[in-house]
Amino acid sequence: MNNLSSVRQRIGIILILLGVVDAVALTYLLLPSRTDMAAQREALNEAEQEARRLTLTVAPLRDIGTKLKKADTDINDFYKNRLASRYSEILDEIGKVASNSRVAISAVTYKEGPTTLSDLQLLDMQADISGPYSELAKFANALERDKIFFIIDSVSLSGQKEGVVRLTLRFETYLRMKTEESS
């Protein structure tokens, strides 16, 4: 019997020791340690930085519908106000700019070219102009700033005689094609 009570006492001590180990393990699992708190703070800071970076990335996309409508309106206004719908409008405007700049135009030629936009026709143009150098410079500047959209590609000196300079000016513009909606 003595043997049995000794075994019971050992089992009781072992159970108490196991209970203490369980309590310590449970406390360790439930209470975060200092290193775990630091790791959690670091993860939170990284998540906040990522959120700020993503917010900056998507900021330009805010109100994209409104921006697209405004861009569409701006494009339509540009087409209507800056692109001619007839060849005669372009030639008249070049003549006005030449007259205001006091240069002479001896020839204007054009060649149609393709564009990726179905409602525009590219016109590659070339003009032979002559006059004093300062007036030719004014003509080129006025042409680039004109209400009709002109892009100067190149200027070539054709000759000079007695203060009169002759230039060949290559430029392009676009012709607005009539659509069924605008007819």
Buried (B, 14 or more C-beta within 10 A) or exposed (E): EEEEEEEEEEEEEEEEEEEEEEEEEEEEEEEEEEEEEEEEEEEEEEEEEEEEEEEEEEEEEEEEEEEEEEEEEEEEEEBEEBBBBEEEBBBEBBEEBBEEBEBEBEEBEBEEEEEEEEBBBBBBBBBBBBBBEEBBBBBBEBBEEBEBBBEBEEBEEEEEEEEBBBBBBBBBBBBBBEEEEEE
